[in-house]
């Protein structure tokens, strides 16, 4: 289907697609630089020194420390459990699942704020104390999965303790095995500390995932993250206002720096000088995208990445298909981008006709007195 012909005033010419895109890339690079400047030199600095942010961070650190999953180094900083001695990981996991989560503190250790909160497991209500038992720990953390973990074909790293008669004790924490059956090579192998460290790492990662999904932790983390989301949103808004509103307001013909470099400018759909309010209308799509950053974290990650991409693709498709070469923000403001090198912009059609008349050597007609009616064109186009 052929593109509909779009007629502009005699002295107005649309900008080429290539120059428009190049100017847009330059403006985007300037925008990114301004965002980084305002965020790291302003918002981030303010937030890092905010008493409320420090309070949230300290509370998160407290939960991580009391959970047994992190320890303090010599400088007092929280760090993950060192991967040198498997006993450190065993103690951390045992403390987390058997003392912290179910609310069984020892020596005034921390207790999860969810310790008395019922959970829904397999359609039944249970408390953490009922759910996080030694049996759970042996099966899901130490991964003792076979009824006879000492058997010839058992791949388990841990086994159950035994009573005086040699029977397994399922309600006591399992102990390490000296060797295990390795199905990859089809025989038993001796176990080293490194083997136990490797075997426990997935359980440690899973335990940390359990911690950060506790509602008290999630609520604090959302508050913490939202503060930085808000700081980023404000930084983008300020950078956008400077880049797309303030500079075009002071520069000629609504130019951004990118447009000024490539001698492009704005005009109305009809090819005449635009009004300042149209700058604000062009900014509306940018504002909507920016405010999308404030949507809660569970959806904003998708929006922040996908929504701008979709909007840019739609905008680019409109620009390619439209006779006016108008992008999404041009449709919002009813503007076009023109080549100032080959264009002369007029305030209205009357001003254009007067210019054309002089250019074509026409004689001005006598002007009637103002009778309050709309003025008519005095010159006829050739």
C-alpha positions as CSV (number, residue, x, y, z in Angstrom):
1,X,0.0,0.0,0.0
2,X,1.5,3.3,-1.1
3,X,2.2,6.0,1.5
4,X,-0.4,8.8,1.5
5,X,1.2,12.0,0.2
6,X,1.7,14.6,2.9
7,X,1.8,18.2,1.7
8,X,3.6,20.8,3.8
9,X,4.0,24.6,3.2
10,X,6.3,25.6,0.4
11,X,9.2,26.4,2.7
12,X,8.9,23.5,5.2
13,X,10.7,20.2,4.7
14,X,10.6,17.1,6.9
15,X,13.8,15.9,8.4
16,X,15.3,12.7,7.1
17,X,14.8,9.4,9.0
18,X,18.6,9.0,9.4
19,X,19.1,12.4,10.9
20,X,16.2,12.0,13.2
21,X,17.4,8.7,14.6
22,X,21.0,10.0,14.9
23,X,19.8,13.0,16.8
24,X,17.7,10.8,19.1
25,X,20.7,8.6,19.9
26,X,22.7,11.7,20.8
27,X,19.9,12.9,23.0
28,X,19.5,9.5,24.7
29,X,23.3,9.5,25.5
30,X,23.0,12.9,27.0
31,X,19.9,11.7,29.0
32,X,21.8,8.7,30.4
33,X,24.8,10.9,31.4
34,X,22.4,13.3,33.2
35,X,20.6,10.5,35.0
36,X,23.8,9.0,36.2
37,X,25.0,12.4,37.4
38,X,21.8,13.2,39.3
39,X,21.4,9.7,40.7
40,X,25.0,9.1,42.0
41,X,25.8,12.7,42.9
42,X,22.4,13.4,44.3
43,X,19.7,10.8,45.0
44,X,22.0,7.9,45.9
45,X,24.2,10.0,48.1
46,X,21.2,11.4,50.0
47,X,19.6,7.9,50.4
48,X,22.9,6.3,51.6
49,X,23.1,8.9,54.4
50,X,19.4,8.8,55.2
51,X,18.6,7.7,58.8
52,X,15.5,5.8,57.6
53,X,17.5,3.9,55.0
54,X,20.2,3.2,57.5
55,X,17.6,1.9,59.9
56,X,16.1,-0.5,57.2
57,X,19.6,-1.7,56.3
58,X,20.5,-2.3,59.9
59,X,17.3,-4.3,60.4
60,X,18.0,-6.4,57.3
61,X,21.5,-7.1,58.6
62,X,20.1,-8.1,62.0
63,X,17.8,-10.6,60.4
64,X,20.6,-12.0,58.3
65,X,22.9,-12.3,61.3
66,X,20.3,-13.8,63.7
67,X,19.4,-16.3,61.0
68,X,22.9,-17.9,61.3
69,X,23.3,-17.7,57.6
70,X,25.8,-14.8,57.9
71,X,28.6,-14.0,60.3
72,X,30.6,-11.0,61.2
73,X,34.2,-10.7,60.0
74,X,37.0,-9.0,62.0
75,X,35.8,-5.6,60.8
76,X,32.3,-6.3,61.9
77,X,30.9,-6.6,58.4
78,X,28.4,-9.4,57.6
79,X,29.8,-12.1,55.3
80,X,28.6,-15.4,54.1
81,X,29.9,-18.6,55.8
82,X,33.5,-19.3,54.8
83,X,33.8,-22.3,52.5
84,X,36.7,-23.9,54.4
85,X,35.2,-26.2,57.1
86,X,31.9,-28.0,56.3
87,X,31.1,-27.9,60.0
88,X,30.6,-24.1,59.7
89,X,27.9,-24.7,57.0
90,X,26.4,-27.5,59.0
91,X,26.0,-25.3,62.1
92,X,24.6,-22.5,60.0
93,X,22.0,-24.6,58.4
94,X,21.1,-26.4,61.6
95,X,20.8,-23.0,63.4
96,X,18.6,-21.6,60.6
97,X,16.2,-24.5,60.2
98,X,16.0,-26.0,63.7
99,X,16.4,-22.8,65.9
100,X,15.7,-19.6,64.0
101,X,12.7,-20.5,61.8
102,X,10.7,-22.6,64.3
103,X,11.6,-20.3,67.2
104,X,13.8,-22.6,69.2
105,X,16.5,-20.1,70.4
106,X,19.6,-21.1,72.2
107,X,21.7,-18.7,74.3
108,X,19.4,-15.7,73.3
109,X,19.9,-16.3,69.6
110,X,17.5,-14.6,67.2
111,X,14.1,-16.0,66.4
112,X,12.2,-15.4,63.2
113,X,9.3,-12.9,63.5
114,X,7.3,-15.6,61.6
115,X,8.0,-18.3,64.2
116,X,4.4,-18.3,65.4
117,X,2.8,-17.6,62.0
118,X,0.9,-20.5,60.4
119,X,1.8,-21.7,57.0
120,X,-0.2,-23.5,54.4
121,X,1.6,-26.8,53.4
122,X,-0.2,-29.3,51.2
123,X,-3.5,-27.6,52.0
124,X,-3.0,-27.8,55.8
125,X,-2.1,-25.1,58.3
126,X,1.1,-25.8,60.2
127,X,3.4,-23.6,62.3
128,X,7.1,-23.4,61.5
129,X,7.8,-25.4,64.7
130,X,5.7,-28.2,63.3
131,X,7.1,-28.0,59.8
132,X,10.9,-27.4,60.3
133,X,11.6,-30.5,62.3
134,X,14.8,-32.7,62.4
135,X,13.1,-35.1,60.0
136,X,12.6,-32.2,57.6
137,X,16.3,-31.1,58.1
138,X,17.6,-34.6,57.4
139,X,15.5,-35.1,54.3
140,X,15.6,-31.7,52.7
141,X,18.8,-30.1,53.9
142,X,21.2,-33.0,54.4
143,X,19.4,-34.8,51.6
144,X,19.3,-38.2,53.3
145,X,16.8,-39.6,50.8
146,X,17.1,-43.4,51.1
147,X,15.7,-45.6,53.8
148,X,19.1,-47.3,54.1
149,X,21.6,-44.5,53.5
150,X,24.4,-46.9,54.5
151,X,23.5,-49.3,51.7
152,X,25.9,-50.3,49.0
153,X,24.1,-48.2,46.4
154,X,23.4,-45.2,48.5
155,X,24.6,-41.8,47.1
156,X,23.9,-39.9,50.3
157,X,26.7,-37.8,51.9
158,X,25.0,-38.1,55.3
159,X,23.4,-41.0,57.3
160,X,21.1,-41.2,60.3
161,X,22.4,-41.8,63.8
162,X,21.9,-45.2,65.2
163,X,20.8,-46.5,68.6
164,X,22.4,-49.3,70.7
165,X,20.6,-51.9,68.6
166,X,21.8,-50.4,65.3
167,X,18.4,-48.9,64.3
168,X,18.3,-45.6,62.6
169,X,17.2,-42.6,64.7
170,X,15.2,-40.3,62.4
171,X,14.5,-37.5,64.9
172,X,18.2,-36.7,65.4
173,X,20.4,-34.7,63.1
174,X,22.2,-36.9,60.6
175,X,26.0,-37.4,60.6
176,X,28.6,-37.5,57.9
177,X,29.4,-40.7,56.0
178,X,33.0,-41.8,55.4
179,X,32.2,-42.9,51.9
180,X,29.3,-42.9,49.4
181,X,28.3,-44.6,46.2
182,X,29.1,-42.4,43.2
183,X,26.7,-43.3,40.4
184,X,28.8,-41.4,37.9
185,X,31.7,-43.9,38.2
186,X,29.7,-46.8,39.5
187,X,31.6,-47.4,42.8
188,X,32.1,-46.2,46.3
189,X,34.5,-43.2,47.0
190,X,35.9,-41.8,50.2
191,X,34.5,-38.5,51.2
192,X,36.6,-35.4,51.9
193,X,35.8,-32.0,53.5
194,X,35.7,-30.6,50.0
195,X,33.0,-33.1,49.0
196,X,30.8,-32.1,51.9
197,X,31.3,-28.4,51.2
198,X,30.2,-28.9,47.6
199,X,27.2,-31.0,48.7
200,X,26.1,-28.4,51.3
201,X,26.4,-25.3,49.0
202,X,23.0,-25.9,47.3
203,X,21.3,-26.3,50.7
204,X,22.9,-23.0,51.9
205,X,21.7,-21.2,48.8
206,X,18.2,-22.6,49.3
207,X,18.3,-21.6,53.0
208,X,19.1,-18.0,52.1
209,X,16.3,-18.0,49.5
210,X,13.9,-19.1,52.3
211,X,15.1,-16.2,54.5
212,X,14.7,-13.5,51.9
213,X,11.2,-14.8,51.1
214,X,9.9,-14.4,54.7
215,X,7.3,-11.7,54.7
216,X,9.0,-9.5,57.3
217,X,12.2,-9.6,55.2
218,X,10.3,-9.0,51.9
219,X,8.5,-6.0,53.4
220,X,11.7,-4.4,54.6
221,X,13.4,-5.1,51.3
222,X,10.6,-3.6,49.3
223,X,10.8,-0.4,51.4
224,X,14.5,-0.3,50.9
225,X,14.3,-1.0,47.1
226,X,11.4,1.4,46.6
227,X,13.4,4.3,48.1
228,X,16.1,3.7,45.5
229,X,13.5,3.2,42.8
230,X,12.0,6.6,43.8
231,X,15.5,8.1,43.7
232,X,16.1,6.7,40.2
233,X,12.7,7.8,39.0
234,X,13.2,11.4,40.2
235,X,16.7,11.4,38.6
236,X,15.3,10.3,35.3
237,X,12.4,12.9,35.6
238,X,14.8,15.8,36.2
239,X,17.2,14.7,33.5
240,X,14.2,14.3,31.1
241,X,12.8,17.7,32.0
242,X,16.2,19.3,31.3
243,X,16.9,17.4,28.1
244,X,13.4,17.5,26.6
245,X,11.7,20.6,28.1
246,X,14.1,23.2,29.5
247,X,16.7,23.1,26.7
248,X,14.1,23.0,23.8
249,X,12.3,25.9,25.6
250,X,15.4,28.1,25.4
251,X,16.9,26.8,22.1
252,X,15.4,27.8,18.8
253,X,12.4,25.9,17.4
254,X,12.2,23.4,20.2
255,X,15.6,21.9,19.6
256,X,17.3,19.4,21.9
257,X,21.1,19.3,21.8
258,X,20.9,16.4,19.4
259,X,18.5,18.3,17.1
260,X,20.7,21.4,17.3
261,X,23.8,19.5,16.2
262,X,22.0,18.2,13.1
263,X,20.0,21.4,12.5
264,X,16.6,19.9,13.1
265,X,13.6,21.6,14.7
266,X,9.9,21.2,15.6
267,X,6.8,22.4,13.7
268,X,3.1,21.7,13.9
269,X,1.4,19.1,11.8
270,X,0.5,21.9,9.4
271,X,4.2,22.9,9.1
272,X,4.1,26.1,11.2
273,X,5.8,27.2,14.4
274,X,4.7,25.1,17.4
275,X,3.4,26.3,20.7
276,X,5.3,25.7,24.0
277,X,2.5,23.6,25.4
278,X,3.3,21.1,22.7
279,X,6.7,20.5,24.3
280,X,4.8,19.3,27.4
281,X,2.6,17.0,25.3
282,X,5.7,15.5,23.7
283,X,7.0,14.8,27.2
284,X,3.9,12.8,28.2
285,X,5.0,9.3,26.9
286,X,8.4,9.8,28.6
287,X,6.7,10.7,31.8
288,X,4.5,7.6,31.7
289,X,7.5,5.4,31.1
290,X,9.3,7.0,34.0
291,X,6.5,6.6,36.4
292,X,6.3,2.9,35.5
293,X,9.5,2.6,37.6
294,X,7.4,3.1,40.7
295,X,5.2,0.0,40.1
296,X,6.0,-2.6,42.8
297,X,9.1,-4.7,42.3
298,X,7.3,-7.9,41.3
299,X,6.2,-6.2,38.1
300,X,8.5,-3.3,37.6
301,X,11.5,-5.4,36.5
302,X,9.5,-6.5,33.5
303,X,8.1,-3.1,32.9
304,X,11.4,-1.3,33.1
305,X,13.0,-3.6,30.6
306,X,10.2,-4.5,28.3
307,X,7.9,-1.5,28.2
308,X,10.5,1.0,26.9
309,X,11.5,-1.5,24.3
310,X,7.9,-2.0,23.2
311,X,7.3,1.8,23.2
312,X,10.4,2.4,21.2
313,X,9.5,-0.2,18.6
314,X,6.0,1.1,18.3
315,X,7.3,4.7,18.0
316,X,9.9,3.6,15.4
317,X,7.2,1.8,13.4
318,X,4.9,4.8,13.5
319,X,7.8,7.0,12.3
320,X,8.5,4.7,9.4
321,X,4.9,4.3,8.4
322,X,3.5,7.8,9.0
323,X,3.5,10.2,6.0
324,X,4.5,12.9,8.6
325,X,7.4,10.7,9.9
326,X,5.8,11.2,13.3
327,X,6.9,9.1,16.3
328,X,4.7,8.4,19.3
329,X,5.5,11.6,21.1
330,X,4.8,13.6,17.9
331,X,1.4,12.0,17.7
332,X,0.8,13.0,21.3
333,X,1.7,16.7,20.6
334,X,0.8,16.9,16.9
335,X,4.3,17.9,15.9
336,X,6.7,17.0,13.2
337,X,10.5,17.2,13.0
338,X,11.7,19.5,10.1
339,X,15.1,20.2,8.5
340,X,15.9,23.8,9.5
341,X,18.6,24.0,6.8
342,X,16.0,23.8,4.1
343,X,13.0,25.2,5.9
344,X,11.6,28.6,6.9
345,X,9.0,28.3,9.6
346,X,6.1,30.8,9.8
347,X,3.7,31.5,12.7
348,X,0.7,30.9,10.5
349,X,-0.6,30.8,7.0
350,X,-1.1,34.5,6.7
351,X,2.5,35.2,7.5
352,X,3.6,32.5,5.0
353,X,1.4,34.1,2.2
354,X,2.9,37.5,2.9
355,X,6.4,36.1,2.6
356,X,5.5,34.2,-0.6
357,X,4.0,37.3,-2.1
358,X,7.1,39.3,-1.6
359,X,9.2,36.3,-2.8
360,X,7.2,36.1,-6.0
361,X,7.0,39.8,-6.5
362,X,3.2,40.2,-6.0
363,X,1.7,43.6,-5.1
364,X,0.0,43.9,-1.8
365,X,-3.7,44.6,-2.0
366,X,-5.4,47.3,0.1
367,X,-6.3,46.1,3.5
368,X,-9.8,46.7,4.8
369,X,-10.3,48.1,8.2
370,X,-10.6,45.5,11.0
371,X,-14.2,44.6,11.4
372,X,-13.7,41.9,14.0
373,X,-14.0,39.1,11.5
374,X,-11.4,36.5,10.7
375,X,-8.8,37.9,8.3
376,X,-8.8,36.3,4.8
377,X,-5.7,35.4,2.8
378,X,-4.7,38.3,0.6
379,X,-2.5,36.3,-1.8
380,X,-3.2,33.3,-3.9
381,X,-0.6,30.6,-4.1
382,X,1.0,30.0,-7.5
